[in-house]
Amino acid sequence: MILEVNDIHVYYGESYILQGVSLVVGAEEIVCLLGRNGAGKTTTMRSIVGYNPPRRGTVRYCGKRIDGRPVYENVRSGIGYVPEDRRIFPDLSVQENLEVAALLPREGREPWTVERLFDTFPLLARLRHRKGGNLSGGEQQMLAIARALAGNPNLLLLDEPCEGLAPVIVESLDETIRALKREMPILLTEQNARFALSLSDRGYVIDKGRVFFQGSAEELLENQEVQQRYLAV
């Protein structure tokens, strides 16, 4: 397994947010973490990458414990993170956003150079000199993904990539994620369960900081009780 999250417990101050979350991501998988707003999806992602380290439990990446390590070390070791709010640099151009995120390529992998990113995201190539703050929501989401790839990751964490996007942009995003699956494993959080399950091999359902169900994408699509109780389907 490339990622193993085992029984993590996370607090914001005195608020007990994650209450023993466990999940795994294999080397050639897309895995989704599903749940309604406030269920604990984003906190799980932030805990994995290092923004909110667990008080208890472990996070292992490529077999090594990374819980408690600073974010920059986890990113340099090969974890790409696309946060829910994108966090692009509004005063930098599209190309500058990519250049400041660039890290050395991993051995044995084709590097994600700026030109390769522009080949993968032709819309961004046409906007390469436009400032990040002047992009639409969909354009910013594409830039956020491309910026994460500029770090040449081995694992990609996508937090709520569909949020606030028009259906035509979601369709384009679907194609992008399918193409990226050939490059690296992906952990994806979403409220849009049908979108996420159409892309994923397996899924977990989280509610109030606990995982209540896990199974294949087909099992989750067929389980009406889980959909009605925990998901906005």
N, C-alpha and C positions, 0 to 999 in steps of 0.2 A: 504494500500500500504506500502511495506517495504521501497521504495525509491521514493521520489517526488522531481524532479528538476523543479523549476518554474521560467521561464523568467530570466535565468542567463546571465550576460554580463561580459565578461572576456577580459582583455587586457594583452599583453606582451609589457611593456613600453607604447609607444603611439600607438601600433598596436592593432586595435579593432578586436579581434579574434572570440569570441562568441557573437552573436548579438540577444540575447533573446531566448536561447535554453530551451525547456521544454520537460520533459519526465517522465514517471512513470514505476515502476517495481512492480508487484504484488508478493505475498508471495510464489507462486508456479509456477513462470514463468521463461522462458528464453526470454529475450528481446534483440534484436540486434539494434545497431546503425551503419548504413551503409553510405558509402560515399567514394569518391576517396581520394587519398593521399592529405593531406593539407586541407581537408574539415572542420576539427575541432573535429574529433573523439577523438583523444588523449587528447586534451585540455579539452574536456568535462569530460573525466575520471579523469584527474588530478585535475580538479576543484571540482569534487565530493569528492575525497579522501582528498583534502586539500592542494595540492601542489600549485595550482593557484586559490585562493579564488575569487569568483565573486565580482566585484565592486557593482553590483546590482543584485537583484533576491535572491532566497532562495534555499537551499538544505535541505530536511528533510529525516532523516533515522529513521524508526520506530516511526514516528510522531514528532520527536524532531529535531529542527534546528541544523545543524552541519556546515553550511557555516561559515568560519572564525575560526573553531577549528583547532588545529594542527593535522598533519597527525597521530602522534602516538596515540592521543585520539580516532580518528576515527577507527584506526585499533584495538585498545583495545576494542572498543565498538562492534566490530563484522563485520567490513568491510575488506574483503580480496582483495588485489589488485595485479594483475599480469601485470607489465608494459610491454610495447611494446619491450623494450630492455632487459627484463628479470632481469638484475641486480643481478645475483647470485654472491656469493663471490668466486672468482676464486681460492683463495689459501686455501679454506676450502674444506673438503671432502663433498660428497653428504650427508652423515649422519650429519655432523656438520652444513651444511646449514639448515637442517631441525631442528636441536636441538636449534640453536640460534633464530629461529622464533617461537618457541613453546610458546603458551599462554594457560591459564587455559581453560578447556572445558566449553561450555555453559550448563546451567541447562536443563536437559531433553533431551540432545543430546548425542549420542555416540561420545566420544572424538576421535579426529584425533591424535592418538599417532604415534610415529615414526614407530612402527611395523605395525600399520594399514595402514600407508602410503605406506610402502613397500609391503604390501599385495595388495594394490590398484594399485601400480605402480611396478610390478615385475622387470621391466628393471632396475629401480633405486636400487632395492634390490641387484641385481647382481653387481652394480657399487657403492655400499655404501661407499667404501674406496677410490674411485677415486676423485681427485680434480675437483672442478666445472669448472675450466679453461680448463680441458682436455676432456670435454664432447663435443659431436657433438651438432649442433643446435637443433635437435629434442630432444636430451637428456636434454639439458639445459631448453627447454620449459617445459618438463615434471617436471623437478626439480623446476622450477619457480612456477608451479601450485601447486605442493606438498608443497612447502614452504609456499604459501599463506594459504593452508588448515591447516598447522601446527598451525596457529593462531586461529583455531577453529571458523571460521567466520559464520555469519548468512546470508551474502550476498557476492557474488563473482563478482569482476570486472575483465574481461579478455580483454586486449587491444591487438588487432591484433595477436591472437594466431597462425595463419597460416603463418605469414610472413616469407618467406625464407625457408620454410620446404618442403621436398620432398613429393610427393603424398602419399606414403605409410605411412609416419609419420602423415600426415593430416588425413588419414583414422583412424589411431589409436587414434588420438586426438578427432575425432568425437565420438568414442565409450566412451572415458573418460568423455567428457562433457555430453553425454546422461546419463551416470551413475550418475554424480554429480547432475543432475536436481532433482533426488529423494531426495537429501540431502539439497539443498538450492536454492534460486533464483539466477539467473545469468544475468548480463548485459554484453553483448559481442559487441565489435567493430570489424569490418572487412571490408576489401576491397573485399574479396571473398564472394560476395553476395549469391551465391548458397549454399556454405557451411553454412553460417550463417543462412539463411532462412530455410534450411533443419532441423536445430536444434531448431529454435525459434518459440514461440507462436505469437509474434508480432514484428514489426520492425519500426524504424524511419529512414528517409533518410535525411542526413545533407549535405549542400553544402555552402561554404563560410560563415560558422559560423551560419547558420540558418537551422531550420528544415523545409523542403519543403513538406514532405509527411509522413504520418503515417498510419498504418493499420495492418491487420493480415498478417502472412507470406504468406498465399495463395493470398491475394490481391496484395502484392508486387511482387510475382512471376508472376502474370498474367498481371501486369501493364507494358506494353512494353515501353510506353512513359517515365515513371520514370526510368526504367532500362537504356534506351538509353541516357537520359539527364544527369543522376546523378551517375550511377553505372557502374562499369567495369564488365559487365556480358558477 
